[in-house]
């Protein structure tokens, strides 16, 4: 019973982080600031969801596979974010600042 409660709390926290990260992806003005909520989705959201799934797993092999998925996310998410930011900078994309005007404004 306690394991189920901890599992559902973890899944609820993960769902909250996924929701907040999704809203952040929509609301942020440019690629560079959108990378932060994307990181929240990857690490906190997926991490808590996977923790909840691990607590629900009946078989140790399933739990081990879920833990490996989390470890894989911890290594690939920062690398992918860095590669995306580096490619955007090389392509000439400038980070958004508050003083810059939106496209189409005079």
C-alpha positions, 0 to 999 in steps of 0.5 A: 500500500505504501509503495503504491502511494509513493508510486502515484505521488511520483507519477503525479509529480512527474506529470506536473513537471511535464505539464509545466515544461510543456507550457514553458515550451509554448510561452518562451520567446526563442530557441535558447530560452525554450531549452530550459523547459525542454530540460525540465521535461527530460530530467524532472518529468521523465525522471519522476515518471520513471521512478513511479513506474519502477515502484509499480514494476512487479519484475526486477528486469522491468525495473532495471530496464526502466532505470537504464532508460533514465540513465540514458536520458541523463546522458543524452539530454544535456548532449542533445541540448548542447548540440542544438544550442551550438548549431543554432549559434553557428547558424547565426541565431541570436538569443532573444533579449528584452530590448529586441523588437518582435518581427514586424514591429517598427 
